[in-house]
């Protein structure tokens, strides 16, 4: 099977994605770094040097280009840029300028995420997103970055704003019982405040008030400085289905975890869709993979057509352009990873042919990297990393994806500049974390 080149529009962004904390290493002024080093910790292991992209960004862009991809979604770390409240680090901003320059030199469109789960430790000690000053502080950070950095094209303000709702049950269970309580105490001692200051444990009311408020304030700050930059948010979205008789359970999940976020960001330049799987609601109120279906290492149902189903839903509800900012397969079976990508893109292409406005696809992830609380166990990457040497090895799945991307690229895969994401036409107003 091959994705049909005629189904994808000119200027479509073919890329891969990472997040700063997961790949850079030694993000020592962040809340997650503090939590990783608590004892006992809610994290399986510390991130440490990660995959050292802080020192290897340019080399990784050479790898990305060699694969045949022409866009890269990466994160900038607030904790590096503003390590103390109101103090902005010129050296960190200069580093991220070099990252943008490295992309543009190779004709790679940069898609930059300003907040991917982590915050500076000083902000965690204020309460993180539960602090009512959070939107103004985030807007100040966005304004500073946008005013300083040249070459921004597409910006994701925040990553998976709704994910704390999706993982709330798992997060609560993690902190219950004798061991869970010990982890909570250690985490709060490390943070110097409540565990709710960490994004993944943010309460629902704070997400809807200060989280989405920060997105709006950050978006407006970016646009005030650079109106041409395309700005959106990313959301964790699964293909929500139901067993017979469980439709009300599914509908309640969607009404709580999906629709309020979609409705409040409809009309942005784009919505970032992050889909890995399908989940099925059951009449007893539970949800999860369907019995008998194959699972990935993360426990997700292996369901590549989930992506297209979600994009259809998002487009029908919001009429807002979509960028698939994450989609991928976890596991050591790289042949299955290659098939997963091809099948996902086949279904996505059919949705585009039916009129769904999708403007890019970013495979998660470029590199095998740090998967938050799961540590270095799960492997999503199309490029393997030997962490003892930091050597990169391109997997066969990368070549399969790269061949699809080259077949669709306007310039035939040559290393010339790709067009910026087109301006949107405003026709209307996961089980896990990556």
PyMOL commands that set and color helices and strands:
alter all, ss='L'
color gray80, all
select helices_A, chain A and resi 5-7+20-23+31-36+53-67+78-81+90-105+121-124+128-130+134-148+163-166+168-174+177-191+195-197+199-201+204-225+247-257+259-265+306-318+334-353+372-374+396-408
alter helices_A, ss='H'
color red, helices_A
select strands_A, chain A and resi 13-17+71-75+109-113+154-156+230-236+239-242+270-274+278-281+287-288+322-327+358-364+383-386+391-394
alter strands_A, ss='S'
color yellow, strands_A
deselect
rebuild
show_as cartoon
